[in-house]
Amino acid sequence: MVLLAGAGLLLAAAAQAEEPDAARRAELGLLLTHDCGSCHGLTMKGGLGAPLLPEALAGKDLEALAQVILDGIPGTPMPPWSPLLTRDEALWMIDRLRRGGLHD
């Protein structure tokens, strides 16, 4: 029951995120492939950074993942992306990764 409630909260948070327009989705897809892929592997199976495959992201807190993207991880190669991304864009990227797709 708690698991279902947690999944509902994740869905609610994702539903609140504003969908980027088609041009921005294309840019974000390229960012996932080239920038994220440069550390997490071009197939997102991991490398310098952790894997970003759906099974690796399953059960992880959506807001915590967004904060890692936006704020980075101090003392590691994970940079903060908040100068270039909004919270909604970070949530969109997480959703895309959780569904196993890098592009529209």
KOLMIKOL-695527 format. One line per field, with one value per atom (N, C-alpha, C, O, CB): atom name; x, y, z; residue in three letters. Coordinates in nm, 4 decimals, always signed. Glycine has a CB too. Example, Ala and Ser with C-alpha at 12.3 -4.5 7.8 and 13.67 -1.06 7.14 Angstrom:
REM KOLMIKOL-695527
atom = (N|CA|C|O|CB|N|CA|C|O|CB)
xx = (+1.3190|+1.2300|+1.3200|+1.4236|+1.1308|+1.2850|+1.3670|+1.2900|+1.3409|+1.4084)
yy = (-0.5690|-0.4500|-0.3300|-0.3319|-0.4473|-0.2250|-0.1060|+0.0030|+0.1138|-0.0598)
zz = (+0.7800|+0.7800|+0.7800|+0.8465|+0.9046|+0.7080|+0.7140|+0.7870|+0.8039|+0.5725)
rest = (ALA|ALA|ALA|ALA|ALA|SER|SER|SER|SER|SER)
END
This chain:
REM KOLMIKOL-695527
atom = (N|CA|C|O|CB|N|CA|C|O|CB|N|CA|C|O|CB|N|CA|C|O|CB|N|CA|C|O|CB|N|CA|C|O|CB|N|CA|C|O|CB|N|CA|C|O|CB|N|CA|C|O|CB|N|CA|C|O|CB|N|CA|C|O|CB|N|CA|C|O|CB|N|CA|C|O|CB|N|CA|C|O|CB|N|CA|C|O|CB|N|CA|C|O|CB|N|CA|C|O|CB|N|CA|C|O|CB|N|CA|C|O|CB|N|CA|C|O|CB|N|CA|C|O|CB|N|CA|C|O|CB|N|CA|C|O|CB|N|CA|C|O|CB|N|CA|C|O|CB|N|CA|C|O|CB|N|CA|C|O|CB|N|CA|C|O|CB|N|CA|C|O|CB|N|CA|C|O|CB|N|CA|C|O|CB|N|CA|C|O|CB|N|CA|C|O|CB|N|CA|C|O|CB|N|CA|C|O|CB|N|CA|C|O|CB|N|CA|C|O|CB|N|CA|C|O|CB|N|CA|C|O|CB|N|CA|C|O|CB|N|CA|C|O|CB|N|CA|C|O|CB|N|CA|C|O|CB|N|CA|C|O|CB|N|CA|C|O|CB|N|CA|C|O|CB|N|CA|C|O|CB|N|CA|C|O|CB|N|CA|C|O|CB|N|CA|C|O|CB|N|CA|C|O|CB|N|CA|C|O|CB|N|CA|C|O|CB|N|CA|C|O|CB|N|CA|C|O|CB|N|CA|C|O|CB|N|CA|C|O|CB|N|CA|C|O|CB|N|CA|C|O|CB|N|CA|C|O|CB|N|CA|C|O|CB|N|CA|C|O|CB|N|CA|C|O|CB|N|CA|C|O|CB|N|CA|C|O|CB|N|CA|C|O|CB|N|CA|C|O|CB|N|CA|C|O|CB|N|CA|C|O|CB|N|CA|C|O|CB|N|CA|C|O|CB|N|CA|C|O|CB|N|CA|C|O|CB|N|CA|C|O|CB|N|CA|C|O|CB|N|CA|C|O|CB|N|CA|C|O|CB|N|CA|C|O|CB|N|CA|C|O|CB|N|CA|C|O|CB|N|CA|C|O|CB|N|CA|C|O|CB|N|CA|C|O|CB|N|CA|C|O|CB|N|CA|C|O|CB|N|CA|C|O|CB|N|CA|C|O|CB|N|CA|C|O|CB|N|CA|C|O|CB|N|CA|C|O|CB|N|CA|C|O|CB|N|CA|C|O|CB|N|CA|C|O|CB|N|CA|C|O|CB|N|CA|C|O|CB|N|CA|C|O|CB|N|CA|C|O|CB|N|CA|C|O|CB|N|CA|C|O|CB|N|CA|C|O|CB|N|CA|C|O|CB|N|CA|C|O|CB|N|CA|C|O|CB|N|CA|C|O|CB)
xx = (+0.0818|+0.0000|+0.0866|+0.0585|-0.0933|+0.1925|+0.2823|+0.3527|+0.3721|+0.3851|+0.3909|+0.4555|+0.3644|+0.4097|+0.4942|+0.2366|+0.1415|+0.1256|+0.1155|+0.0056|+0.1233|+0.1121|+0.2356|+0.2232|+0.0939|+0.3551|+0.4780|+0.4780|+0.5202|+0.5985|+0.4304|+0.4229|+0.3260|+0.3498|+0.3799|+0.2170|+0.1202|+0.1803|+0.1534|-0.0013|+0.2617|+0.3278|+0.4257|+0.4350|+0.4009|+0.4988|+0.5909|+0.5156|+0.5585|+0.6729|+0.4043|+0.3239|+0.2682|+0.2626|+0.2104|+0.2270|+0.1732|+0.2811|+0.2542|+0.1157|+0.4027|+0.5121|+0.5444|+0.5661|+0.6375|+0.5474|+0.5764|+0.4643|+0.4900|+0.5968|+0.3398|+0.2264|+0.2286|+0.1784|+0.0949|+0.2861|+0.2917|+0.3987|+0.3939|+0.3182|+0.4941|+0.6016|+0.5468|+0.4694|+0.7169|+0.5881|+0.5448|+0.6270|+0.7499|+0.5584|+0.5599|+0.6247|+0.6981|+0.6381|+0.5209|+0.8278|+0.9000|+0.8415|+0.7849|+1.0516|+0.8553|+0.8069|+0.8972|+1.0013|+0.8022|+0.8571|+0.9276|+1.0738|+1.1612|+0.8577|+1.1009|+1.2393|+1.3247|+1.4388|+1.2437|+1.2690|+1.3455|+1.3625|+1.4677|+1.2758|+1.2609|+1.2742|+1.3886|+1.4646|+1.1414|+1.4013|+1.5114|+1.6459|+1.7402|+1.4964|+1.6548|+1.7785|+1.8102|+1.9251|+1.7668|+1.7078|+1.7282|+1.7694|+1.8496|+1.6006|+1.7146|+1.7544|+1.9015|+1.9723|+1.6691|+1.9472|+2.0897|+2.1754|+2.2838|+2.1144|+2.1275|+2.2013|+2.2145|+2.3215|+2.1306|+2.1055|+2.1119|+2.2149|+2.2961|+1.9746|+2.2114|+2.3017|+2.4466|+2.5338|+2.2616|+2.4727|+2.6102|+2.6681|+2.7766|+2.6182|+2.5991|+2.6544|+2.6416|+2.7407|+2.5846|+2.5216|+2.5047|+2.5793|+2.6444|+2.3535|+2.5681|+2.6319|+2.7833|+2.8461|+2.5919|+2.8436|+2.9891|+3.0418|+3.1548|+3.0353|+2.9633|+3.0045|+2.9280|+2.9840|+2.9852|+2.8007|+2.7156|+2.7135|+2.6444|+2.5736|+2.7888|+2.7943|+2.6922|+2.5797|+2.7707|+2.7299|+2.6392|+2.5135|+2.4121|+2.7104|+2.5188|+2.3993|+2.3424|+2.2532|+2.4320|+2.3943|+2.3509|+2.3738|+2.3103|+2.2052|+2.4650|+2.4953|+2.5996|+2.6386|+2.5441|+2.6447|+2.7432|+2.8801|+2.9064|+2.7490|+2.9645|+3.1010|+3.1638|+3.1739|+3.1078|+3.2060|+3.2523|+3.1361|+3.1542|+3.3102|+3.0164|+2.8953|+2.8164|+2.8425|+2.8081|+2.7216|+2.6373|+2.5488|+2.5244|+2.5500|+2.5004|+2.4053|+2.2777|+2.2342|+2.3708|+2.2190|+2.0929|+1.9850|+1.8978|+2.1127|+1.9917|+1.8909|+1.7657|+1.7730|+1.9461|+1.6501|+1.5264|+1.5383|+1.4896|+1.4157|+1.6025|+1.6130|+1.7027|+1.6830|+1.6672|+1.7995|+1.8856|+1.8124|+1.8437|+2.0132|+1.7157|+1.6414|+1.5136|+1.4552|+1.6071|+1.4703|+1.3466|+1.3558|+1.4557|+1.3192|+1.2521|+1.2447|+1.3186|+1.3101|+1.2977|+1.3902|+1.4618|+1.3649|+1.2750|+1.5829|+1.3850|+1.2995|+1.3156|+1.4266|+1.3315|+1.2052|+1.2050|+1.2651|+1.3472|+1.0634|+1.2255|+1.2767|+1.4250|+1.4988|+1.1979|+1.4695|+1.6112|+1.6941|+1.8019|+1.6344|+1.6435|+1.7125|+1.7198|+1.8236|+1.6419|+1.6099|+1.6078|+1.7099|+1.7786|+1.4663|+1.7203|+1.8167|+1.9597|+2.0443|+1.7976|+1.9878|+2.1225|+2.1535|+2.2627|+2.1356|+2.0581|+2.0796|+2.1015|+2.1948|+1.9600|+2.0174|+2.0224|+2.1391|+2.1993|+1.8939|+2.1720|+2.2749|+2.4096|+2.5098|+2.2274|+2.4126|+2.5355|+2.5666|+2.4867|+2.6518|+2.6829|+2.7295|+2.8687|+2.9659|+2.7319|+2.8773|+3.0070|+3.1135|+3.0863|+2.9935|+3.2344|+3.3454|+3.3496|+3.4339|+3.3403|+3.2579|+3.2546|+3.2517|+3.2368|+3.1304|+3.2654|+3.2562|+3.1139|+3.0966|+3.3081|+3.0119|+2.8734|+2.8522|+2.8463|+2.7717|+2.8405|+2.8259|+2.6809|+2.5886|+2.8761|+2.6622|+2.5257|+2.4756|+2.5461|+2.5209|+2.3553|+2.2977|+2.1935|+2.1305|+2.2346|+2.1749|+2.0730|+2.0946|+1.9964|+2.0689|+2.2173|+2.2292|+2.1687|+2.1380|+2.3750|+2.1519|+2.1039|+1.9676|+1.9034|+2.2025|+1.9231|+1.7978|+1.7039|+1.7469|+1.8263|+1.5750|+1.4738|+1.4403|+1.4787|+1.3455|+1.3699|+1.3243|+1.2367|+1.2520|+1.2465|+1.1458|+1.0570|+1.1365|+1.1024|+0.9553|+1.2416|+1.3242|+1.3993|+1.4124|+1.4230|+1.4484|+1.5156|+1.4171|+1.4524|+1.5742|+1.2943|+1.1927|+1.1589|+1.1381|+1.0661|+1.1532|+1.1268|+1.2383|+1.2122|+1.1128|+1.3631|+1.4771|+1.4735|+1.5014|+1.6089|+1.4396|+1.4294|+1.3203|+1.3388|+1.4002|+1.2077|+1.0984|+1.1441|+1.1159|+0.9762|+1.2139|+1.2654|+1.3590|+1.3490|+1.3395|+1.4497|+1.5430|+1.4698|+1.5028|+1.6479|+1.3716|+1.2952|+1.2178|+1.1922|+1.1985|+1.1808|+1.1075|+1.2029|+1.1586|+1.0114|+1.3327|+1.4312|+1.4532|+1.5114|+1.3927|+1.4074|+1.4261|+1.5080|+1.4928|+1.2932|+1.5951|+1.6775|+1.6253|+1.6598|+1.8192|+1.5430|+1.4904|+1.3401|+1.2845|+1.5605|+1.2751|+1.1300|+1.1031|+0.9880|+1.0753)
yy = (-0.1194|+0.0000|+0.1264|+0.2215|-0.0005|+0.1269|+0.2413|+0.2586|+0.3708|+0.2249|+0.1466|+0.1527|+0.2193|+0.3013|+0.0125|+0.1847|+0.2467|+0.3948|+0.4753|+0.1775|+0.4313|+0.5729|+0.6483|+0.7590|+0.5913|+0.5900|+0.6529|+0.6687|+0.7719|+0.5724|+0.5656|+0.5737|+0.6829|+0.7534|+0.4384|+0.6974|+0.8025|+0.9408|+1.0308|+0.7882|+0.9578|+1.0864|+1.1159|+1.2296|+1.0881|+1.0134|+1.0337|+1.0734|+1.1629|+0.9071|+1.0078|+1.0413|+1.1820|+1.2555|+0.9409|+1.2195|+1.3535|+1.4583|+1.5606|+1.3679|+1.4346|+1.5299|+1.5410|+1.6507|+1.4878|+1.4279|+1.4301|+1.4991|+1.5696|+1.2874|+1.4797|+1.5413|+1.6932|+1.7654|+1.4836|+1.7429|+1.8862|+1.9542|+2.0753|+1.9126|+1.8768|+1.9338|+1.9770|+1.9052|+1.8326|+2.0945|+2.1459|+2.0804|+2.0780|+2.3008|+2.0278|+1.9611|+2.0641|+2.1628|+1.8836|+2.0424|+2.1333|+2.1257|+2.0234|+2.0987|+2.2333|+2.2298|+2.1386|+2.0931|+2.3735|+2.1126|+2.0158|+2.0537|+1.9671|+2.0046|+2.1811|+2.2239|+2.2014|+2.1562|+2.3722|+2.2330|+2.2143|+2.0658|+2.0250|+2.2852|+1.9843|+1.8391|+1.7852|+1.6996|+1.7659|+1.8343|+1.7908|+1.8306|+1.7515|+1.8518|+1.9527|+1.9980|+1.9123|+1.8736|+2.1459|+1.8832|+1.8020|+1.6596|+1.5982|+1.7997|+1.6073|+1.4746|+1.4715|+1.3757|+1.4321|+1.5766|+1.5861|+1.6006|+1.5429|+1.7045|+1.6770|+1.6939|+1.5587|+1.5250|+1.7971|+1.4810|+1.3478|+1.2606|+1.1947|+1.2802|+1.2606|+1.1749|+1.2194|+1.1384|+1.1738|+1.3465|+1.3941|+1.4312|+1.3850|+1.5119|+1.5119|+1.5586|+1.4536|+1.4191|+1.6869|+1.4030|+1.2986|+1.1723|+1.1061|+1.2675|+1.1404|+1.0207|+1.0233|+0.9175|+1.0011|+1.1412|+1.1482|+1.0905|+1.0418|+1.2923|+1.0948|+1.0362|+0.9085|+0.8146|+1.1373|+0.9060|+0.7922|+0.6847|+0.5838|+0.8399|+0.7059|+0.6108|+0.6463|+0.6846|+0.4684|+0.6341|+0.6710|+0.5859|+0.6271|+0.6593|+0.4672|+0.3830|+0.3885|+0.3110|+0.2374|+0.4804|+0.5042|+0.3845|+0.3730|+0.5406|+0.2959|+0.1780|+0.2073|+0.1178|+0.0643|+0.3322|+0.3706|+0.3882|+0.3445|+0.2682|+0.4512|+0.4810|+0.5515|+0.4951|+0.5682|+0.6752|+0.7568|+0.7795|+0.7786|+0.8927|+0.7999|+0.8171|+0.6873|+0.5924|+0.9277|+0.6845|+0.5665|+0.5382|+0.6281|+0.5860|+0.4147|+0.3846|+0.4675|+0.4976|+0.2343|+0.5036|+0.5784|+0.5014|+0.5610|+0.7183|+0.3714|+0.2862|+0.2817|+0.3088|+0.1433|+0.2477|+0.2433|+0.1612|+0.2030|+0.1876|+0.0446|-0.0394|+0.0244|-0.0004|-0.1779|+0.1049|+0.1731|+0.2894|+0.3256|+0.2238|+0.3475|+0.4619|+0.4208|+0.5007|+0.5578|+0.2970|+0.2487|+0.2624|+0.2246|+0.1010|+0.3158|+0.3286|+0.4484|+0.4745|+0.2061|+0.5214|+0.6402|+0.7582|+0.7720|+0.6740|+0.8415|+0.9577|+1.0584|+1.1028|+1.0239|+1.0937|+1.1840|+1.3201|+1.3726|+1.2018|+1.3764|+1.5084|+1.5022|+1.5963|+1.5636|+1.3934|+1.3788|+1.3700|+1.4287|+1.2541|+1.2963|+1.2877|+1.4250|+1.4625|+1.1870|+1.4991|+1.6332|+1.7232|+1.8010|+1.6950|+1.7132|+1.7960|+1.7615|+1.8503|+1.7793|+1.6322|+1.5930|+1.6555|+1.7082|+1.4382|+1.6497|+1.7103|+1.8608|+1.9156|+1.6818|+1.9259|+2.0719|+2.1234|+2.2252|+2.1232|+2.0541|+2.1026|+2.0324|+2.0783|+2.0868|+1.9207|+1.8444|+1.7735|+1.7746|+1.9358|+1.7129|+1.6466|+1.7023|+1.6664|+1.4871|+1.7906|+1.8509|+1.7438|+1.6402|+1.9430|+1.7717|+1.6802|+1.5647|+1.4758|+1.6268|+1.5658|+1.4624|+1.5315|+1.6535|+1.3671|+1.4555|+1.5169|+1.5605|+1.6257|+1.4197|+1.5257|+1.5618|+1.7114|+1.7585|+1.4805|+1.7877|+1.9333|+1.9735|+1.8955|+2.0014|+2.0949|+2.1475|+2.1936|+2.2642|+2.2656|+2.1535|+2.1924|+2.3034|+2.3425|+2.0713|+2.3544|+2.4578|+2.5840|+2.6517|+2.4948|+2.6199|+2.7368|+2.7142|+2.8099|+2.7749|+2.5870|+2.5558|+2.4883|+2.4849|+2.4688|+2.4346|+2.3579|+2.4085|+2.4551|+2.2110|+2.3988|+2.4265|+2.2961|+2.1880|+2.4897|+2.3065|+2.1878|+2.1020|+1.9799|+2.2281|+2.1642|+2.0889|+2.0143|+1.9014|+2.1830|+2.0764|+2.0092|+1.8911|+1.7861|+2.1079|+1.9087|+1.7978|+1.6823|+1.5662|+1.8452|+1.7138|+1.6100|+1.5418|+1.4205|+1.6695|+1.6169|+1.5585|+1.4619|+1.3530|+1.6693|+1.5023|+1.4169|+1.2869|+1.1792|+1.4922|+1.2977|+1.1783|+1.0868|+0.9654|+1.2169|+1.1446|+1.0647|+0.9932|+0.8748|+1.1534|+1.0644|+1.0056|+0.8892|+0.7831|+1.1128|+0.9087|+0.8017|+0.6829|+0.5679|+0.8546|+0.7103|+0.6015|+0.5193|+0.4009|+0.6583|+0.5813|+0.5098|+0.4462|+0.3764|+0.6054|+0.4695|+0.4047|+0.4690|+0.4073|+0.2662|+0.5920|+0.6599|+0.7844|+0.8571|+0.6940|+0.8104|+0.9308|+1.0430|+1.1591|+0.8989|+1.0116|+1.1139|+1.0958|+0.9909|+1.1062|+1.2019|+1.1930|+1.0830|+1.0598|+1.3271)
zz = (+0.0000|+0.0000|+0.0000|-0.0730|+0.1206|+0.0826|+0.0874|-0.0467|-0.0934|+0.2005|-0.1084|-0.2391|-0.3409|-0.4207|-0.2867|-0.3385|-0.4315|-0.4029|-0.4955|-0.4235|-0.2762|-0.2421|-0.2905|-0.3430|-0.0897|-0.2738|-0.3211|-0.4714|-0.5235|-0.2780|-0.5423|-0.6887|-0.7300|-0.8281|-0.7493|-0.6561|-0.6856|-0.6689|-0.7484|-0.5967|-0.5655|-0.5447|-0.6579|-0.7041|-0.4097|-0.7028|-0.8147|-0.9402|-1.0131|-0.8406|-0.9656|-1.0824|-1.0709|-1.1696|-1.0999|-0.9505|-0.9304|-0.9548|-1.0178|-0.7887|-0.9060|-0.9283|-1.0763|-1.1277|-0.8501|-1.1445|-1.2881|-1.3642|-1.4618|-1.3418|-1.3205|-1.3880|-1.3709|-1.4571|-1.3344|-1.2605|-1.2359|-1.3213|-1.3426|-1.0886|-1.3694|-1.4499|-1.5850|-1.6485|-1.4679|-1.6271|-1.7572|-1.8675|-1.8608|-1.7634|-1.9678|-2.0808|-2.1661|-2.2086|-2.1663|-2.1919|-2.2820|-2.4236|-2.4621|-2.2844|-2.5000|-2.6382|-2.7218|-2.6744|-2.6991|-2.8452|-2.9307|-2.9519|-2.9482|-3.0658|-2.9738|-2.9971|-2.8727|-2.8823|-3.0382|-2.7566|-2.6326|-2.6023|-2.5532|-2.5142|-2.6307|-2.6109|-2.6963|-2.6511|-2.6462|-2.8180|-2.9051|-2.8442|-2.8447|-3.0471|-2.7919|-2.7266|-2.6047|-2.5830|-2.6852|-2.5256|-2.4052|-2.4413|-2.3709|-2.3197|-2.5506|-2.5972|-2.6350|-2.6041|-2.7161|-2.7019|-2.7366|-2.6118|-2.6035|-2.8312|-2.5154|-2.3903|-2.3203|-2.2697|-2.2977|-2.3175|-2.2567|-2.3268|-2.2619|-2.2610|-2.4579|-2.5343|-2.5208|-2.4894|-2.6808|-2.5441|-2.5500|-2.4143|-2.3790|-2.6403|-2.3393|-2.2117|-2.1017|-2.0373|-2.1684|-2.0798|-1.9778|-2.0208|-1.9400|-1.9543|-2.1509|-2.2035|-2.1942|-2.1912|-2.3452|-2.1896|-2.1819|-2.0507|-2.0463|-2.1972|-1.9453|-1.8167|-1.7831|-1.7266|-1.7050|-1.8179|-1.7811|-1.8894|-1.8756|-1.7535|-1.9966|-2.1073|-2.2137|-2.1817|-2.0572|-2.3383|-2.4476|-2.4502|-2.5065|-2.5804|-2.3898|-2.3786|-2.2372|-2.2027|-2.4168|-2.1552|-2.0178|-1.9249|-1.8201|-2.0169|-1.9649|-1.8827|-1.7751|-1.7001|-1.9710|-1.7676|-1.6678|-1.7287|-1.8407|-1.5577|-1.6554|-1.6955|-1.5776|-1.4687|-1.8272|-1.5991|-1.4873|-1.3903|-1.2685|-1.5377|-1.4465|-1.3669|-1.3583|-1.4321|-1.4258|-1.2693|-1.2466|-1.3679|-1.4484|-1.1211|-1.3820|-1.4899|-1.4750|-1.3639|-1.4910|-1.5888|-1.5889|-1.6647|-1.7280|-1.6514|-1.6579|-1.7211|-1.6345|-1.5147|-1.7444|-1.6933|-1.6152|-1.4873|-1.3823|-1.6994|-1.4951|-1.3749|-1.2684|-1.1494|-1.4120|-1.3083|-1.2115|-1.1448|-1.0314|-1.2802|-1.2142|-1.1604|-1.0880|-1.0148|-1.2721|-1.1080|-1.0456|-0.8937|-0.8326|-1.0850|-0.8353|-0.6902|-0.6335|-0.5135|-0.6277|-0.7163|-0.6683|-0.6610|-0.7439|-0.7613|-0.5615|-0.5404|-0.6540|-0.6833|-0.4059|-0.7168|-0.8314|-0.7968|-0.8721|-0.8835|-0.6855|-0.6470|-0.6128|-0.6419|-0.5278|-0.5516|-0.5195|-0.6476|-0.6564|-0.4317|-0.7467|-0.8749|-0.9419|-0.9965|-0.9671|-0.9375|-0.9968|-0.9276|-0.9938|-0.9870|-0.7953|-0.7220|-0.7599|-0.7702|-0.5714|-0.7811|-0.8238|-0.9594|-0.9802|-0.8310|-1.0511|-1.1827|-1.1695|-1.2281|-1.2756|-1.0945|-1.0853|-1.0019|-1.0362|-1.0274|-0.8922|-0.8005|-0.8159|-0.7612|-0.6600|-0.8905|-0.9020|-0.7705|-0.6768|-0.9426|-0.7660|-0.6430|-0.6137|-0.6801|-0.6579|-0.5134|-0.4810|-0.4546|-0.3939|-0.3586|-0.5016|-0.4813|-0.5793|-0.5679|-0.3442|-0.6766|-0.7796|-0.9166|-0.9236|-0.7610|-1.0239|-1.1573|-1.1966|-1.2996|-1.2603|-1.1164|-1.1511|-1.1304|-1.0169|-1.0658|-1.2428|-1.2319|-1.2054|-1.2290|-1.3596|-1.1566|-1.1441|-1.2816|-1.3536|-1.0413|-1.3164|-1.4450|-1.4300|-1.5282|-1.5125|-1.3080|-1.2869|-1.3697|-1.4001|-1.1421|-1.4081|-1.4957|-1.6351|-1.7061|-1.5098|-1.6734|-1.8083|-1.8127|-1.9177|-1.8767|-1.6994|-1.6958|-1.5890|-1.4835|-1.6727|-1.6170|-1.5156|-1.4428|-1.4876|-1.5796|-1.3323|-1.2595|-1.3504|-1.3534|-1.1313|-1.4241|-1.5133|-1.6201|-1.6554|-1.5797|-1.6714|-1.7713|-1.7103|-1.7732|-1.8335|-1.5880|-1.5190|-1.4978|-1.5183|-1.3824|-1.4571|-1.4381|-1.5697|-1.5727|-1.3761|-1.6774|-1.8093|-1.8474|-1.8986|-1.9165|-1.8221|-1.8543|-1.7726|-1.8252|-1.8285|-1.6461|-1.5615|-1.6151|-1.6234|-1.4138|-1.6512|-1.7075|-1.8337|-1.8522|-1.7380|-1.9198|-2.0449|-2.0137|-2.0753|-2.1300|-1.9186|-1.8810|-1.8194|-1.8481|-1.7828|-1.7357|-1.6722|-1.7743|-1.7525|-1.5685|-1.8849|-1.9903|-2.0913|-2.1826|-2.0625|-2.0758|-2.1602|-2.2955|-2.3847|-2.1801|-2.3123|-2.4402|-2.4242|-2.3260|-2.5027|-2.5195|-2.5116|-2.5992|-2.5770|-2.5505|-2.6979|-2.7894|-2.8049|-2.7723|-2.9282|-2.8558|-2.8843|-2.9837|-3.0204|-2.9385)
rest = (MET|MET|MET|MET|MET|VAL|VAL|VAL|VAL|VAL|LEU|LEU|LEU|LEU|LEU|LEU|LEU|LEU|LEU|LEU|ALA|ALA|ALA|ALA|ALA|GLY|GLY|GLY|GLY|GLY|ALA|ALA|ALA|ALA|ALA|GLY|GLY|GLY|GLY|GLY|LEU|LEU|LEU|LEU|LEU|LEU|LEU|LEU|LEU|LEU|LEU|LEU|LEU|LEU|LEU|ALA|ALA|ALA|ALA|ALA|ALA|ALA|ALA|ALA|ALA|ALA|ALA|ALA|ALA|ALA|ALA|ALA|ALA|ALA|ALA|GLN|GLN|GLN|GLN|GLN|ALA|ALA|ALA|ALA|ALA|GLU|GLU|GLU|GLU|GLU|GLU|GLU|GLU|GLU|GLU|PRO|PRO|PRO|PRO|PRO|ASP|ASP|ASP|ASP|ASP|ALA|ALA|ALA|ALA|ALA|ALA|ALA|ALA|ALA|ALA|ARG|ARG|ARG|ARG|ARG|ARG|ARG|ARG|ARG|ARG|ALA|ALA|ALA|ALA|ALA|GLU|GLU|GLU|GLU|GLU|LEU|LEU|LEU|LEU|LEU|GLY|GLY|GLY|GLY|GLY|LEU|LEU|LEU|LEU|LEU|LEU|LEU|LEU|LEU|LEU|LEU|LEU|LEU|LEU|LEU|THR|THR|THR|THR|THR|HIS|HIS|HIS|HIS|HIS|ASP|ASP|ASP|ASP|ASP|CYS|CYS|CYS|CYS|CYS|GLY|GLY|GLY|GLY|GLY|SER|SER|SER|SER|SER|CYS|CYS|CYS|CYS|CYS|HIS|HIS|HIS|HIS|HIS|GLY|GLY|GLY|GLY|GLY|LEU|LEU|LEU|LEU|LEU|THR|THR|THR|THR|THR|MET|MET|MET|MET|MET|LYS|LYS|LYS|LYS|LYS|GLY|GLY|GLY|GLY|GLY|GLY|GLY|GLY|GLY|GLY|LEU|LEU|LEU|LEU|LEU|GLY|GLY|GLY|GLY|GLY|ALA|ALA|ALA|ALA|ALA|PRO|PRO|PRO|PRO|PRO|LEU|LEU|LEU|LEU|LEU|LEU|LEU|LEU|LEU|LEU|PRO|PRO|PRO|PRO|PRO|GLU|GLU|GLU|GLU|GLU|ALA|ALA|ALA|ALA|ALA|LEU|LEU|LEU|LEU|LEU|ALA|ALA|ALA|ALA|ALA|GLY|GLY|GLY|GLY|GLY|LYS|LYS|LYS|LYS|LYS|ASP|ASP|ASP|ASP|ASP|LEU|LEU|LEU|LEU|LEU|GLU|GLU|GLU|GLU|GLU|ALA|ALA|ALA|ALA|ALA|LEU|LEU|LEU|LEU|LEU|ALA|ALA|ALA|ALA|ALA|GLN|GLN|GLN|GLN|GLN|VAL|VAL|VAL|VAL|VAL|ILE|ILE|ILE|ILE|ILE|LEU|LEU|LEU|LEU|LEU|ASP|ASP|ASP|ASP|ASP|GLY|GLY|GLY|GLY|GLY|ILE|ILE|ILE|ILE|ILE|PRO|PRO|PRO|PRO|PRO|GLY|GLY|GLY|GLY|GLY|THR|THR|THR|THR|THR|PRO|PRO|PRO|PRO|PRO|MET|MET|MET|MET|MET|PRO|PRO|PRO|PRO|PRO|PRO|PRO|PRO|PRO|PRO|TRP|TRP|TRP|TRP|TRP|SER|SER|SER|SER|SER|PRO|PRO|PRO|PRO|PRO|LEU|LEU|LEU|LEU|LEU|LEU|LEU|LEU|LEU|LEU|THR|THR|THR|THR|THR|ARG|ARG|ARG|ARG|ARG|ASP|ASP|ASP|ASP|ASP|GLU|GLU|GLU|GLU|GLU|ALA|ALA|ALA|ALA|ALA|LEU|LEU|LEU|LEU|LEU|TRP|TRP|TRP|TRP|TRP|MET|MET|MET|MET|MET|ILE|ILE|ILE|ILE|ILE|ASP|ASP|ASP|ASP|ASP|ARG|ARG|ARG|ARG|ARG|LEU|LEU|LEU|LEU|LEU|ARG|ARG|ARG|ARG|ARG|ARG|ARG|ARG|ARG|ARG|GLY|GLY|GLY|GLY|GLY|GLY|GLY|GLY|GLY|GLY|LEU|LEU|LEU|LEU|LEU|HIS|HIS|HIS|HIS|HIS|ASP|ASP|ASP|ASP|ASP)
END
